[in-house]
Amino acid sequence: MKRAKRSKTERAFRQGYQQGVHGHPKENCPFQSLIDEREKWMSGWREGHAAYVAGYRLADNFL
């Protein structure tokens, strides 16, 4: 059975979350010209960064 691809915005959110939770700067966003994906990436980064600041560290293989 084939797996359905995730939406680009969902992947952007997850990538942003990973970057934020690992303490990377928001300037690393790869979606400079794609507005919807950039918004989702930044939203994920904010959530991940909040977790990073709170002391939560994500294992590299979690997401």
Secondary structure as UniProt FT lines:
FT   HELIX           8..21
FT   TURN            22..23
FT   HELIX           26..28
FT   HELIX           35..53
FT   TURN            54..55
FT   TURN            60..61
//
